[in-house]
Amino acid sequence: MRPATHPAYLKLELAERGLVLDPSVRIHSAPFRSSTGADAVARSLDLVLPQGVWVSAPVEERATAGSPFRLLVDGDRVVLVRRDPDGVETLRVEVRAVPQPRFYERHTTRGTPMWRVAAVHGSHLLINPAGACGFSLRGTPCRFCVEGAPATAERDAAAPVEEVLEVVRAAFDEGAAEFVYFNSGFFDAEDGGMGFLAPYVEAVRRHFDTLIATQVHPPRDNRWIDRTYAMGVDALSYNLEMFDEDALKRHCVGRARYIGRERYLEALARAAEVFPSGTVWTDLVVGLEPPQSTMRGIDALAAMAVVPVVSVFRTPEAVGPRASLDGAEVAPVLARLYRAVKERRINMGWMRDLSLGITPLEARHFAGDGARLAVAVQRLTRFRLGALAARSLARFRRRLRVRTVGESFDASHV
Ligand code: SF4
């Protein structure tokens, strides 16, 4: 398979270039899942590519001008087509368009549209109860970000815990998601926003048999990392985005100015000591720093037992002349991603079905034949039974750990 037809490569290319919707899609009766909810203008659609690779592909006209991809409906099949600049078809592949969850059409008992409370990405239900990115509020959003600034305008008060539970229940009842993923835009709190998220985490744990991930900025005090695990979070991310220090300063002003690269790395290293293998991750945006630098980042993170996830920037016009991904540059980065994580024996089963980033498991396509056996083993975790076993194991392990973490934390009066 040529690199440009690998589902993992298609995922990156689609995430970056977006796709144009053929009129046959627009008249299709079943709405596809948009990342922005039922009432909003769809900014992107979730698709499942061959080999179960999820992608969230931008569809807004502004973001897809010049995209070689077109999505069309042919009978009962949804087909992705790519053409070169001369109009010659270079790819035609059947994909699965994910139907829009029914809960997007509903309102909570307080009258809030449910899509404002939670959005489904891949198999995760993404919830940002505070609804605002702190860096955006301070005027220092990441240059490539399409989410930060708009998010601030959508909700001005934190979602009540009961309302979040109501939406989680609605999403789970219809099978729209398997896991809960909390996000927080706090960056200047000593606890990294975990104190704010704690009641939500505790409530979800009490009411649902699911895994909970959080993506927050590093707390100032490492004891909050221990506390995060003790409170019931199963997977944790402090997103560094860029490994090179200058690139970080250029593209992620808020991260560099208010937290700093070293703190992200320190906190990730500590989290990887506390959390089970494969459950601490960070995104690295490919294409905004030299590939060698991204690969150095992959190696450094894997050496700390942190899982790197390679993601793509969505707004090329905002980041200057480096306007598109080069397949020849990206392929070795993805091969390194898989190999580095495998060599360090980090569990790859936890990071999966992410529609916004390439996981090490997805990157296996670039690592050659030797990857096949490992993949067969890792696939076990994809089945629900595997997930249930993982949950029980996670709880057992946590119970053992929480006693010590809780005692030392309470004793410290943080
Ligand atoms: S990518 Fe940057 S600007 Fe966007 S939401 Fe995250 S921290 Fe905020």
Residues whose N, C-alpha, C, O or C-beta is under 5 A from the ligand:
A	BS01	SF4	C133 F135 S136 P141 C142 C145 E147 G148
